[in-house]
Amino acid sequence: MKLITDRAHYISVVEDGMLKADSRIWIATANVKDLHVPGRNRGSLPLLRHFEKLQRKGVNIRILHGARPSAPFRNTLSELTELHNGDGFEMQLCPRVHSKIVIMDNRMAYTGSANLTGAGIGAKSEKNRNFECGVITKDPHEIQELEEYFDGIWIGMFCGKCGRRNICPAPIV
């Protein structure tokens, strides 16, 4: 297990993790924004465009989120018809989700404070970043525990005793 802070989130979770995934990426986050990844020619591309490329390679992507994604995220997603109409990309809203988890394949997982936003896990400048900390693990047992927790929420294991169905826009079960 390795502690990471601030900019190391982008390097460890995005560059060395999500962008190198071979089979799946599972993300749990309270907030979803149009996170941009620096490109080779000084510009940047939305992470969703990278997800579309990964999806073409057969990578399954799930995003479990606690609030409605930002308008820029929704706009980018609507432009990427192959991503949101194809197989292997799923999003699910659960208002109780406040966890921050990223699981890449079965090889690495992150949990900590950073949301899937530019200020949280992204490559924003030091003046525009949140102060974040978390841990990266490559331990198979710890990864499995995070997968089981994530999957339990994803399949609706907690919906029956949630107590917040009145605010849930689309109960999972």
C-alpha positions in Angstrom: 0.0 0.0 0.0 1.3 3.4 -0.9 0.2 6.8 0.3 -0.3 9.4 -2.5 -1.1 13.1 -2.1 -2.1 15.9 -4.4 -0.6 15.7 -7.9 0.4 12.1 -7.4 -3.3 11.2 -7.8 -3.1 12.2 -11.5 0.1 10.3 -12.1 -0.8 7.2 -10.2 -4.5 6.9 -10.8 -4.9 8.4 -14.3 -1.6 8.0 -16.1 -0.3 4.7 -14.5 -3.7 3.3 -13.8 -6.8 4.1 -15.9 -5.0 5.0 -19.1 -3.1 1.6 -19.0 -6.1 -0.6 -18.2 -6.5 -3.8 -20.2 -9.9 -5.2 -19.1 -11.8 -2.9 -16.8 -12.0 0.3 -14.8 -14.5 0.7 -12.0 -14.9 4.2 -10.5 -16.9 5.3 -7.5 -17.1 9.0 -6.9 -19.4 11.5 -5.3 -18.9 14.1 -8.1 -18.3 13.6 -11.8 -16.9 16.4 -13.9 -15.4 16.7 -17.3 -11.8 15.8 -16.2 -9.3 16.7 -18.9 -6.0 14.8 -19.6 -3.0 16.7 -20.9 -2.2 15.8 -24.5 1.1 15.6 -26.2 0.8 18.9 -28.1 0.0 21.1 -25.0 -3.7 20.7 -25.4 -5.9 18.4 -23.4 -8.6 15.9 -24.1 -11.6 14.9 -21.9 -10.9 11.6 -20.0 -14.1 10.4 -21.7 -12.4 10.5 -25.1 -9.6 8.3 -23.6 -12.4 6.0 -22.2 -13.8 5.7 -25.7 -10.4 4.5 -27.0 -10.1 2.1 -24.1 -13.6 0.8 -24.8 -12.7 0.0 -28.4 -9.9 -2.2 -27.0 -12.4 -4.1 -24.9 -12.0 -2.3 -21.6 -15.2 -2.3 -19.5 -15.8 1.0 -17.7 -18.3 1.5 -14.8 -18.9 4.8 -13.0 -20.9 4.7 -9.8 -21.6 8.3 -8.8 -23.5 10.1 -6.1 -24.7 13.3 -7.9 -25.7 14.3 -11.4 -22.6 14.7 -13.6 -21.7 18.3 -14.5 -23.1 19.8 -17.7 -19.7 19.8 -19.5 -19.3 16.1 -18.7 -22.8 15.4 -20.0 -22.1 17.4 -23.1 -18.9 15.6 -23.8 -20.6 12.2 -23.2 -23.4 13.1 -25.6 -20.9 13.8 -28.3 -19.3 10.4 -27.9 -22.1 8.2 -29.2 -19.8 5.2 -29.6 -19.0 5.4 -25.9 -22.4 5.8 -24.4 -24.2 3.6 -27.0 -21.6 0.8 -27.1 -20.9 -2.1 -24.9 -18.7 -1.8 -21.9 -19.5 1.7 -20.6 -22.0 2.0 -17.8 -22.9 4.7 -15.3 -25.1 4.4 -12.3 -26.4 7.1 -9.9 -26.8 6.3 -6.2 -27.3 9.4 -4.1 -25.6 7.7 -1.1 -22.3 7.2 -2.9 -19.6 9.3 -1.4 -16.8 6.7 -1.7 -13.9 7.4 -3.9 -12.6 4.2 -5.5 -10.8 3.4 -8.7 -10.1 -0.2 -9.6 -7.9 -0.9 -12.6 -8.1 -4.5 -13.9 -7.2 -6.7 -11.0 -3.8 -5.2 -10.7 -4.3 -1.9 -8.8 -6.8 0.0 -6.8 -7.1 3.5 -5.3 -9.2 4.7 -2.4 -9.1 8.1 -0.8 -10.5 11.6 -0.9 -10.3 12.5 -4.6 -13.5 12.8 -6.7 -13.4 12.2 -10.5 -12.8 15.9 -11.1 -9.9 18.1 -12.4 -9.4 19.6 -9.0 -9.5 16.2 -7.3 -7.8 13.6 -9.4 -6.9 15.6 -12.4 -4.0 17.5 -13.7 -4.9 21.0 -12.7 -2.1 23.3 -11.6 -1.1 23.5 -8.0 -3.1 26.7 -7.5 -6.3 25.0 -8.8 -6.0 21.6 -7.1 -7.7 20.3 -4.0 -5.6 18.9 -1.1 -6.2 15.2 -1.5 -4.8 12.0 -0.1 -5.4 8.4 -0.6 -3.7 5.0 -1.0 -2.8 2.9 -4.0 -2.7 -0.9 -3.5 -1.6 -3.8 -5.6 -2.5 -6.3 -2.9 -5.0 -8.9 -4.4 -6.9 -9.3 -1.1 -7.4 -5.5 -0.7 -8.4 -5.1 -4.3 -10.9 -7.9 -3.9 -12.4 -6.2 -0.9 -12.8 -2.9 -2.8 -14.4 -4.8 -5.7 -16.9 -6.6 -3.5 -17.8 -3.3 -1.8 -18.2 -1.5 -5.2 -20.2 -4.4 -6.7 -22.5 -4.6 -3.7 -23.5 -1.0 -4.3 -23.7 -1.5 -8.1 -26.1 -4.5 -7.9 -28.3 -2.8 -5.3 -27.4 -4.9 -2.3 -28.0 -1.9 0.0 -31.1 -0.5 -1.7 -33.6 -2.4 0.5 -32.3 -0.8 3.7 -31.1 2.5 2.2 -33.7 4.8 3.8 -33.3 7.3 1.0 -35.4 5.8 -1.8 -37.6 8.9 -1.7 -34.7 10.9 -3.2 -33.3 8.2 -5.4 -34.1 9.0 -9.0 -33.8 5.4 -10.2 -33.5 2.8 -7.5 -31.1 0.0 -8.6 -33.5 -2.7 -7.4 
